[in-house]
Amino acid sequence: MPRPTLRSVLRRVAAATVAATLTVVPVAAQAVLVAPQGVVLDARARAGSVELYNPGERASEVTLSTVFGHPVSTPEGEITLRIVESPDSAANSAAGFIEAFPRRLVLQPGQRQTVRLLARPPQGLAAGEYWARLVVAAREAAAPTPDTGAVDGVRVGLALEVRTIIAVNYRTGTLRTGVTVDTPTVETTADSVIVRVPMQRTGTAAWIGATTVRLETADGSAHQEQMLQTAVYTALAPRFAFPRSGLPSGRFTVRVRASSDRPDVVQATHLRAAPTSIDVPVVLR
């Protein structure tokens, strides 16, 4: 009988591995709660804090970091967070000078922990608002327990990581904010009325507010209405889709209103601006 070669042995091992039953062990995500959802630091108060809370039944290992990013809209009108790993010198990035203490910690079930945020801006920083995102990454502290009873199969543990991202902005100097709303585009399909609202920030700080789109009948009554919490850091073009079901044919008005009224944000640091609105006539056939 010929002596088996190394290559033939490896083939048999590989075949046995493929033939074995592969069992994936689901591991619950270890998310932690973060409050508040936004922090503003400035030249007078360069320190702030967030509170972490572990509502789960297992300990969570938490890692904190800062990146540069802000909301943008996709070509389809969806709002997403754009993260820039290496922002250039022209970007209003605060990621390089805002730090979290501690950066790593373990939260036991039901435990709360205060994390300090400290801004160390460079000398001669020009007046304006600088943006960062605090990334709170949490996973189960203990490694998944292997299944020692598995004989015929391979058991794999997946350690899932959940990330919570909040805004941390740094301000220096006198700031103002505002937003302009360009003429919305209206597209009608067989089942929807799709409205895109181009928005452009004005001033020196991000505009945080709410955008309301109303589809009104000829007599001025609101047939349908949608509201979107909006953060315009540079430019945005959110999408609103109204179902055609129940809409009669005829003349309508698409009425857009952008207001900086946001009771859900910290009012002491919230920058307000005059509301703006625009109307667009549309005929549904």
C-alpha positions as a Markdown table, in Angstrom:
| # | Residue | x | y | z |
|---|---|---|---|---|
| 1 | Met | 0.0 | 0.0 | 0.0 |
| 2 | Pro | 1.5 | 3.3 | -1.0 |
| 3 | Arg | 2.4 | 5.7 | 1.7 |
| 4 | Pro | 0.0 | 8.7 | 1.8 |
| 5 | Thr | 1.5 | 12.0 | 0.8 |
| 6 | Leu | 1.1 | 15.2 | 2.8 |
| 7 | Arg | -1.1 | 16.6 | 0.0 |
| 8 | Ser | -3.5 | 13.6 | 0.2 |
| 9 | Val | -3.7 | 13.9 | 4.0 |
| 10 | Leu | -4.6 | 17.6 | 3.7 |
| 11 | Arg | -7.3 | 16.8 | 1.2 |
| 12 | Arg | -8.9 | 14.3 | 3.7 |
| 13 | Val | -8.7 | 16.8 | 6.5 |
| 14 | Ala | -10.3 | 19.5 | 4.4 |
| 15 | Ala | -13.1 | 17.1 | 3.2 |
| 16 | Ala | -13.8 | 16.1 | 6.8 |
| 17 | Thr | -14.1 | 19.7 | 7.8 |
| 18 | Val | -16.5 | 20.5 | 5.0 |
| 19 | Ala | -18.6 | 17.5 | 5.8 |
| 20 | Ala | -18.9 | 18.4 | 9.5 |
| 21 | Thr | -22.0 | 20.1 | 10.6 |
| 22 | Leu | -21.4 | 23.8 | 11.3 |
| 23 | Thr | -23.5 | 25.2 | 14.1 |
| 24 | Val | -23.4 | 29.0 | 14.7 |
| 25 | Val | -24.1 | 30.0 | 18.2 |
| 26 | Pro | -26.1 | 33.2 | 18.3 |
| 27 | Val | -24.9 | 35.7 | 20.9 |
| 28 | Ala | -27.1 | 38.6 | 22.0 |
| 29 | Ala | -25.8 | 42.0 | 21.1 |
| 30 | Gln | -24.5 | 43.9 | 24.1 |
| 31 | Ala | -25.8 | 47.4 | 23.5 |
| 32 | Val | -25.5 | 50.1 | 26.1 |
| 33 | Leu | -27.6 | 53.2 | 26.4 |
| 34 | Val | -26.0 | 56.6 | 26.0 |
| 35 | Ala | -27.3 | 59.9 | 27.2 |
| 36 | Pro | -27.6 | 62.6 | 26.1 |
| 37 | Gln | -27.6 | 62.1 | 22.3 |
| 38 | Gly | -25.6 | 65.2 | 21.7 |
| 39 | Val | -22.9 | 67.2 | 23.5 |
| 40 | Val | -21.7 | 70.8 | 22.8 |
| 41 | Leu | -18.4 | 72.0 | 24.2 |
| 42 | Asp | -17.0 | 75.6 | 23.8 |
| 43 | Ala | -14.1 | 77.8 | 24.6 |
| 44 | Arg | -15.6 | 78.5 | 28.1 |
| 45 | Ala | -16.7 | 75.0 | 29.0 |
| 46 | Arg | -14.2 | 72.6 | 27.3 |
| 47 | Ala | -15.4 | 69.7 | 29.5 |
| 48 | Gly | -18.6 | 67.7 | 29.2 |
| 49 | Ser | -19.9 | 64.2 | 30.0 |
| 50 | Val | -22.1 | 61.4 | 28.8 |
| 51 | Glu | -23.7 | 58.6 | 30.9 |
| 52 | Leu | -23.5 | 55.0 | 29.9 |
| 53 | Tyr | -25.9 | 52.4 | 31.2 |
| 54 | Asn | -25.9 | 48.6 | 30.7 |
| 55 | Pro | -29.6 | 47.4 | 30.7 |
| 56 | Gly | -28.6 | 43.8 | 29.8 |
| 57 | Glu | -28.0 | 40.7 | 31.9 |
| 58 | Arg | -24.3 | 40.3 | 31.0 |
| 59 | Ala | -21.3 | 42.5 | 31.4 |
| 60 | Ser | -20.4 | 44.7 | 28.5 |
| 61 | Glu | -16.9 | 45.7 | 27.3 |
| 62 | Val | -17.1 | 49.3 | 26.1 |
| 63 | Thr | -14.6 | 51.2 | 23.9 |
| 64 | Leu | -14.9 | 54.9 | 23.1 |
| 65 | Ser | -13.4 | 56.8 | 20.2 |
| 66 | Thr | -14.0 | 60.0 | 18.2 |
| 67 | Val | -14.3 | 60.3 | 14.4 |
| 68 | Phe | -15.3 | 63.1 | 12.0 |
| 69 | Gly | -18.7 | 62.8 | 10.4 |
| 70 | His | -22.0 | 64.5 | 9.7 |
| 71 | Pro | -25.3 | 63.6 | 8.1 |
| 72 | Val | -25.6 | 63.6 | 4.3 |
| 73 | Ser | -28.4 | 62.4 | 1.9 |
| 74 | Thr | -27.9 | 59.6 | -0.7 |
| 75 | Pro | -28.9 | 60.1 | -4.3 |
| 76 | Glu | -32.2 | 58.2 | -3.3 |
| 77 | Gly | -32.9 | 60.8 | -0.6 |
| 78 | Glu | -32.1 | 58.6 | 2.4 |
| 79 | Ile | -30.3 | 60.2 | 5.3 |
| 80 | Thr | -27.0 | 58.5 | 6.4 |
| 81 | Leu | -24.0 | 59.4 | 8.5 |
| 82 | Arg | -20.9 | 60.1 | 6.4 |
| 83 | Ile | -17.7 | 59.2 | 8.3 |
| 84 | Val | -14.4 | 60.6 | 7.1 |
| 85 | Glu | -11.5 | 58.6 | 8.4 |
| 86 | Ser | -8.8 | 61.2 | 7.4 |
| 87 | Pro | -10.4 | 64.6 | 7.1 |
| 88 | Asp | -8.3 | 67.3 | 5.3 |
| 89 | Ser | -7.2 | 70.5 | 6.9 |
| 90 | Ala | -10.3 | 72.4 | 5.5 |
| 91 | Ala | -12.8 | 70.2 | 7.3 |
| 92 | Asn | -14.4 | 71.5 | 10.5 |
| 93 | Ser | -13.2 | 68.4 | 12.4 |
| 94 | Ala | -13.0 | 68.3 | 16.2 |
| 95 | Ala | -12.2 | 64.5 | 16.2 |
| 96 | Gly | -8.5 | 65.2 | 16.7 |
| 97 | Phe | -8.8 | 67.3 | 19.8 |
| 98 | Ile | -11.8 | 65.8 | 21.7 |
| 99 | Glu | -11.0 | 62.9 | 24.0 |
| 100 | Ala | -13.1 | 60.6 | 26.2 |
| 101 | Phe | -12.0 | 59.4 | 29.7 |
| 102 | Pro | -11.9 | 56.5 | 30.2 |
| 103 | Arg | -11.6 | 55.1 | 26.7 |
| 104 | Arg | -12.1 | 51.5 | 27.8 |
| 105 | Leu | -14.3 | 50.1 | 30.6 |
| 106 | Val | -16.5 | 47.2 | 31.6 |
| 107 | Leu | -20.1 | 47.8 | 32.6 |
| 108 | Gln | -21.7 | 45.2 | 34.8 |
| 109 | Pro | -25.4 | 44.5 | 34.4 |
| 110 | Gly | -27.5 | 47.5 | 35.6 |
| 111 | Gln | -24.4 | 49.6 | 36.1 |
| 112 | Arg | -24.0 | 53.3 | 35.1 |
| 113 | Gln | -20.8 | 55.0 | 34.3 |
| 114 | Thr | -20.0 | 58.7 | 33.6 |
| 115 | Val | -17.6 | 59.3 | 30.8 |
| 116 | Arg | -15.8 | 62.7 | 30.7 |
| 117 | Leu | -15.2 | 64.5 | 27.4 |
| 118 | Leu | -12.4 | 67.0 | 27.2 |
| 119 | Ala | -11.6 | 69.4 | 24.3 |
| 120 | Arg | -8.0 | 70.5 | 23.7 |
| 121 | Pro | -8.3 | 72.7 | 20.6 |
| 122 | Pro | -5.1 | 73.9 | 18.9 |
| 123 | Gln | -3.8 | 77.4 | 19.5 |
| 124 | Gly | -5.2 | 80.0 | 17.1 |
| 125 | Leu | -8.3 | 77.9 | 16.1 |
| 126 | Ala | -10.5 | 80.1 | 14.0 |
| 127 | Ala | -14.0 | 81.0 | 15.1 |
| 128 | Gly | -16.7 | 78.5 | 14.1 |
| 129 | Glu | -18.2 | 75.2 | 14.9 |
| 130 | Tyr | -16.2 | 72.0 | 14.8 |
| 131 | Trp | -17.7 | 68.5 | 14.5 |
| 132 | Ala | -17.0 | 65.1 | 15.9 |
| 133 | Arg | -18.9 | 61.9 | 16.6 |
| 134 | Leu | -18.4 | 59.9 | 19.7 |
| 135 | Val | -18.5 | 56.2 | 18.9 |
| 136 | Val | -19.5 | 53.9 | 21.8 |
| 137 | Ala | -18.8 | 50.3 | 20.8 |
| 138 | Ala | -20.1 | 47.6 | 23.2 |
| 139 | Arg | -19.7 | 43.8 | 23.2 |
| 140 | Glu | -20.1 | 41.0 | 25.6 |
| 141 | Ala | -17.2 | 41.1 | 28.1 |
| 142 | Ala | -16.8 | 37.4 | 28.4 |
| 143 | Ala | -15.9 | 35.2 | 25.4 |
| 144 | Pro | -18.6 | 32.9 | 24.2 |
| 145 | Thr | -18.6 | 29.5 | 26.0 |
| 146 | Pro | -17.7 | 26.7 | 23.7 |
| 147 | Asp | -20.0 | 23.7 | 23.5 |
| 148 | Thr | -18.0 | 20.8 | 24.9 |
| 149 | Gly | -20.9 | 18.4 | 24.1 |
| 150 | Ala | -20.7 | 18.9 | 20.4 |
| 151 | Val | -19.2 | 15.8 | 18.9 |
| 152 | Asp | -20.2 | 15.6 | 15.2 |
| 153 | Gly | -20.2 | 19.3 | 14.5 |
| 154 | Val | -18.2 | 22.5 | 14.8 |
| 155 | Arg | -19.7 | 25.1 | 17.1 |
| 156 | Val | -18.8 | 28.7 | 16.4 |
| 157 | Gly | -19.5 | 31.7 | 18.8 |
| 158 | Leu | -20.1 | 35.1 | 17.3 |
| 159 | Ala | -19.2 | 38.1 | 19.4 |
| 160 | Leu | -21.4 | 40.9 | 18.1 |
| 161 | Glu | -20.4 | 44.5 | 18.6 |
| 162 | Val | -23.1 | 47.3 | 18.8 |
| 163 | Arg | -22.1 | 50.9 | 18.1 |
| 164 | Thr | -23.9 | 54.0 | 19.3 |
| 165 | Ile | -22.8 | 57.2 | 17.7 |
| 166 | Ile | -23.7 | 60.7 | 19.0 |
| 167 | Ala | -22.7 | 64.2 | 18.0 |
| 168 | Val | -20.1 | 66.1 | 19.9 |
| 169 | Asn | -19.5 | 69.6 | 18.6 |
| 170 | Tyr | -17.0 | 72.3 | 19.7 |
| 171 | Arg | -17.8 | 76.0 | 19.3 |
| 172 | Thr | -15.6 | 79.1 | 19.5 |
| 173 | Gly | -16.5 | 82.7 | 18.8 |
| 174 | Thr | -19.9 | 84.1 | 18.0 |
| 175 | Leu | -22.0 | 81.7 | 15.9 |
| 176 | Arg | -25.2 | 81.9 | 13.9 |
| 177 | Thr | -27.1 | 79.3 | 12.0 |
| 178 | Gly | -29.9 | 79.1 | 9.4 |
| 179 | Val | -31.1 | 77.1 | 6.5 |
| 180 | Thr | -32.4 | 77.8 | 3.0 |
| 181 | Val | -34.9 | 75.6 | 1.2 |
| 182 | Asp | -34.7 | 75.5 | -2.6 |
| 183 | Thr | -37.7 | 74.5 | -4.7 |
| 184 | Pro | -38.7 | 71.0 | -3.9 |
| 185 | Thr | -39.0 | 68.4 | -6.7 |
| 186 | Val | -42.2 | 66.5 | -6.9 |
| 187 | Glu | -42.5 | 63.1 | -8.7 |
| 188 | Thr | -45.7 | 61.1 | -9.0 |
| 189 | Thr | -45.7 | 57.4 | -9.5 |
| 190 | Ala | -48.4 | 54.8 | -9.6 |
| 191 | Asp | -48.5 | 54.4 | -5.9 |
| 192 | Ser | -46.7 | 57.5 | -4.4 |
| 193 | Val | -46.1 | 61.2 | -4.4 |
| 194 | Ile | -42.3 | 61.7 | -3.8 |
| 195 | Val | -41.1 | 65.0 | -2.6 |
| 196 | Arg | -37.3 | 65.9 | -2.4 |
| 197 | Val | -36.4 | 69.0 | -0.4 |
| 198 | Pro | -33.0 | 70.5 | -1.2 |
| 199 | Met | -31.7 | 72.3 | 2.0 |
| 200 | Gln | -28.5 | 74.4 | 2.4 |
| 201 | Arg | -27.1 | 75.5 | 5.7 |
| 202 | Thr | -26.3 | 79.2 | 6.2 |
| 203 | Gly | -24.2 | 80.8 | 9.0 |
| 204 | Thr | -21.3 | 79.2 | 10.8 |
| 205 | Ala | -22.9 | 76.3 | 12.7 |
| 206 | Ala | -25.1 | 73.3 | 11.9 |
| 207 | Trp | -28.8 | 73.9 | 11.6 |
| 208 | Ile | -30.7 | 71.5 | 13.9 |
| 209 | Gly | -34.5 | 71.5 | 13.4 |
| 210 | Ala | -37.5 | 69.8 | 11.9 |
| 211 | Thr | -38.8 | 69.7 | 8.3 |
| 212 | Thr | -42.5 | 69.3 | 7.8 |
| 213 | Val | -44.0 | 68.5 | 4.4 |
| 214 | Arg | -47.8 | 68.9 | 3.9 |
| 215 | Leu | -49.8 | 67.8 | 1.0 |
| 216 | Glu | -52.8 | 70.1 | 1.0 |
| 217 | Thr | -56.0 | 70.1 | -1.1 |
| 218 | Ala | -57.3 | 73.1 | -2.9 |
| 219 | Asp | -59.2 | 74.4 | 0.1 |
| 220 | Gly | -56.0 | 74.5 | 2.2 |
| 221 | Ser | -56.7 | 71.5 | 4.4 |
| 222 | Ala | -53.8 | 69.1 | 5.1 |
| 223 | His | -54.6 | 65.9 | 3.4 |
| 224 | Gln | -51.3 | 64.3 | 4.5 |
| 225 | Glu | -48.4 | 65.5 | 6.5 |
| 226 | Gln | -44.9 | 64.1 | 7.4 |
| 227 | Met | -42.3 | 65.5 | 9.8 |
| 228 | Leu | -38.6 | 64.7 | 9.8 |
| 229 | Gln | -36.0 | 65.7 | 12.5 |
| 230 | Thr | -33.3 | 67.3 | 10.4 |
| 231 | Ala | -29.7 | 68.2 | 11.0 |
| 232 | Val | -28.2 | 70.2 | 8.1 |
| 233 | Tyr | -24.4 | 70.5 | 8.6 |
| 234 | Thr | -23.7 | 71.4 | 4.9 |
| 235 | Ala | -26.4 | 70.4 | 2.5 |
| 236 | Leu | -29.2 | 67.8 | 2.6 |
| 237 | Ala | -32.0 | 66.7 | 0.3 |
| 238 | Pro | -34.3 | 64.4 | 2.3 |
| 239 | Arg | -37.0 | 62.4 | 0.6 |
| 240 | Phe | -40.7 | 62.3 | 1.6 |
| 241 | Ala | -43.0 | 59.7 | 0.1 |
| 242 | Phe | -46.8 | 60.0 | 0.4 |
| 243 | Pro | -49.0 | 57.1 | -0.6 |
| 244 | Arg | -51.4 | 57.7 | -3.6 |
| 245 | Ser | -54.0 | 55.5 | -2.0 |
| 246 | Gly | -57.0 | 57.7 | -1.0 |
| 247 | Leu | -55.7 | 60.8 | -2.8 |
| 248 | Pro | -58.2 | 62.2 | -5.3 |
| 249 | Ser | -57.2 | 63.6 | -8.6 |
| 250 | Gly | -56.9 | 67.4 | -8.9 |
| 251 | Arg | -54.8 | 70.3 | -7.7 |
| 252 | Phe | -52.7 | 70.1 | -4.6 |
| 253 | Thr | -50.1 | 72.2 | -2.8 |
| 254 | Val | -46.9 | 70.8 | -1.4 |
| 255 | Arg | -46.1 | 73.0 | 1.5 |
| 256 | Val | -42.6 | 72.7 | 3.1 |
| 257 | Arg | -41.7 | 74.3 | 6.4 |
| 258 | Ala | -38.3 | 74.2 | 8.2 |
| 259 | Ser | -38.2 | 75.2 | 11.8 |
| 260 | Ser | -35.4 | 75.1 | 14.4 |
| 261 | Asp | -37.9 | 74.2 | 17.2 |
| 262 | Arg | -36.6 | 71.0 | 18.6 |
| 263 | Pro | -37.7 | 70.3 | 22.2 |
| 264 | Asp | -35.8 | 67.0 | 22.2 |
| 265 | Val | -32.3 | 68.7 | 22.2 |
| 266 | Val | -30.6 | 70.6 | 25.0 |
| 267 | Gln | -32.1 | 74.0 | 24.9 |
| 268 | Ala | -29.2 | 75.8 | 26.6 |
| 269 | Thr | -26.9 | 75.1 | 23.6 |
| 270 | His | -29.5 | 75.0 | 20.9 |
| 271 | Leu | -29.0 | 77.6 | 18.1 |
| 272 | Arg | -32.3 | 79.0 | 16.8 |
| 273 | Ala | -33.1 | 80.6 | 13.5 |
| 274 | Ala | -36.1 | 82.1 | 11.7 |
| 275 | Pro | -38.3 | 79.4 | 10.1 |
| 276 | Thr | -38.5 | 79.2 | 6.4 |
| 277 | Ser | -41.2 | 77.8 | 4.1 |
| 278 | Ile | -41.9 | 77.3 | 0.4 |
| 279 | Asp | -45.0 | 76.1 | -1.5 |
| 280 | Val | -45.1 | 74.1 | -4.8 |
| 281 | Pro | -48.3 | 73.5 | -6.8 |
| 282 | Val | -48.8 | 70.0 | -8.1 |
| 283 | Val | -51.6 | 68.3 | -10.2 |
| 284 | Leu | -52.5 | 64.7 | -9.5 |
| 285 | Arg | -54.1 | 62.9 | -12.4 |
